[in-house]
């Protein structure tokens, strides 16, 4: 195995290792973050401050039978604002977690650029203007042409076989593209968001207590006040219920990345980046050994 190839690829591998280190730190910080979350149950008059749930209540027809998000139990014929049963969540700001997550993103994205440059240097070429290009998967003809030109310019100094590996790694709009977008977003805003999940189960309802709407489908979460509305009643009575609550931190990304908890999402990105770096490394070794620089 060529010493120069091994030496040059220490750089992308160190970036990848650093990303894994930050993921381990993020896992610990995330556990601490969740352990510090405090939840308090309150009954309060429904007001416009409750956001989407207030609008949905205003929009329903006030008749004997109706449905709100498929979770209506009984509906009393009244125009008076109901009482909201809420969970007030006291959670720390996400800035500290975001800083660690941003370090993961930047190291993973830079590892790909370093791999492309390492390949160029290993084969006796300069690495000026060499990058690991990404494509969005757009069908817009003008944008497709611009991305094709950018791909050609950024891989011009790479061997054709290495260029082919990069092209196949993410044909457009995949995980590597989402990683690239997160890297750009990190320059301007937080890339993490808090996602609460809750479910409420009413054990029974006493006669004459009016109507009850219970459940949670996401619209009732107010991120400004950190308040989750899980039931509405026509009077401020205590409900006999049980509820479960959990909180997740996710990346503000599209596709499979944004749909998964942040540690799972990063795990998937690490696999893609690691596999891509190894493919570029192995191909570079083959080319160098065959003298096809």
Buried (B, 14 or more C-beta within 10 A) or exposed (E): EEEBBEEBBEBBBEBBEBBBEBBEEBBEBBEEBEEEBEBEEEBBEBEEEBBEBBEBBEEEEEEEEEEBBEBBBBBBEEEEBBBBBBBBBEBEEBEEBBBBBBBBBBBBBBBBBBBBBBBBBBBEBEBEEBBBBBBBBEEEEEEBEEBEEBBEEBBEBBBEBBBEBBBEBBEBBBBBBBBBBBBEBBEEEBBBBBBBEBEBEBEEBEEEBBBBBBBBEEEBBBEEEBBBBBBBBBEEBEBEBEBEBEBBBBBBBEEBBBEBBBBBBBEBBBEBBBEBBBBBBEBBBEBBEEEEE
